[in-house]
């Protein structure tokens, strides 16, 4: 069960990323972009192992099914064990529901991994270490498929997990930024 489906040649299917990444130049530093492949749903956890602790999470709740207020929820500093427990404990929800984006920051190095509602992952900082980790996971540098026509899933069966995420830490909530908001009405709001 994946958080997003894409239309390809008139058929809908889960967005399954290739084992490829691309380097992109931003207004600031370069970044990596890739899409989570179905064969590695724990990709963000795997990539976090190339970063130094402590960590902070930013859970961006942009679409709610009643579990809490929309907003940007920032965690306190987390140890590697706390981060891995969170990512492992909520892995089904994180890959199967698109109501959120998840940002992971290495406090020590300021490297970041951003996992968005489209199942894309963006990596900033520590690129050499992350590229080495990606290579060990079977990734190669190459084009990443563009998103195209798609629909998000907000699944009722994950409502309890969504509430539990908001109770996992003493989050500090701030308002959504304009770029966080879901700009189109959901096509698939599974109830």
Long-range contacts (C-beta under 8 A, 24 or more apart in sequence): 1-92, 1-95, 1-96, 1-153, 1-155, 2-38, 2-95, 2-96, 2-119, 2-153, 3-95, 3-96, 3-97, 3-98, 3-117, 3-119, 3-152, 3-153, 4-98, 4-117, 4-118, 4-119, 4-150, 4-151, 4-152, 4-153, 5-150, 5-151, 5-153, 5-188, 6-147, 6-148, 6-149, 6-150, 7-148, 7-149, 7-150, 8-148, 12-151, 14-38, 15-118, 15-119, 15-147, 15-150, 17-119, 17-144, 17-145, 18-142, 18-144, 18-145, 19-137, 19-138, 19-139, 19-140, 20-139, 20-140, 20-141, 20-142, 20-143, 20-144, 21-131, 21-134, 21-139, 21-140, 21-141, 21-142, 21-144, 22-141, 22-142, 22-143, 22-144, 23-127, 23-141, 29-124, 29-125, 30-127, 31-122, 31-123, 31-124, 31-127, 32-121, 32-122, 32-123, 32-127, 32-130, 32-131, 32-134, 33-120, 33-121, 33-122, 33-123, 33-144, 34-120, 34-121, 34-123, 34-134, 34-139, 34-144, 35-118, 35-119, 35-120, 35-121, 35-144, 35-145, 36-95, 36-115, 36-119, 36-120, 36-121, 40-137, 41-91, 41-95, 42-87, 42-88, 42-91, 43-121, 43-137, 44-87, 44-94, 44-102, 44-104, 44-113, 44-115, 44-121, 45-84, 45-87, 45-88, 45-91, 46-133, 46-137, 47-113, 47-121, 47-123, 47-130, 47-133, 47-134, 48-80, 48-83, 48-84, 48-87, 48-104, 48-113, 49-133, 50-126, 50-129, 50-130, 50-132, 50-133, 51-104, 51-106, 51-109, 51-111, 51-113, 51-126, 51-129, 51-130, 52-106, 52-108, 52-109, 53-78, 53-79, 53-80, 53-83, 53-106, 53-107, 53-108, 54-78, 54-79, 54-106, 54-107, 54-108, 55-79, 55-80, 55-82, 55-83, 55-104, 55-105, 55-106, 55-107, 56-104, 56-105, 56-107, 57-83, 57-86, 57-102, 57-103, 57-104, 57-105, 57-169, 58-102, 58-103, 58-104, 58-105, 59-100, 59-101, 59-102, 59-103, 59-165, 59-166, 59-171, 60-100, 60-101, 60-102, 60-103, 60-176, 60-180, 61-99, 61-100, 61-162, 61-166, 62-99, 62-100, 62-101, 62-117, 62-176, 62-180, 62-181, 62-182, 63-98, 63-99, 63-100, 63-152, 63-154, 63-182, 63-186, 64-99, 64-162, 65-99, 65-154, 65-156, 65-159, 65-162, 66-159, 67-159, 67-162, 67-163, 67-165, 67-166, 68-162, 68-163, 68-166, 69-173, 70-176, 71-173, 71-174, 71-175, 71-176, 72-173, 72-174, 72-175, 72-176, 72-177, 72-180, 73-166, 73-171, 73-172, 73-173, 74-171, 74-172, 74-173, 74-174, 75-169, 75-171, 76-169, 76-170, 77-107, 78-169, 86-168, 86-169, 90-161, 90-164, 90-165, 90-168, 92-158, 92-161, 93-158, 93-161, 93-162, 93-165, 95-119, 96-153, 96-155, 96-158, 97-153, 97-154, 97-155, 97-158, 97-161, 97-162, 98-152, 98-153, 98-154, 99-152, 99-154, 99-162, 100-162, 100-165, 101-180, 117-152, 117-182, 118-147, 118-150, 120-144, 120-147, 151-186, 151-187, 151-188, 152-182, 152-186, 152-187, 152-188, 153-188, 153-190, 154-186, 154-188, 154-189, 154-190, 155-190, 156-190, 156-191
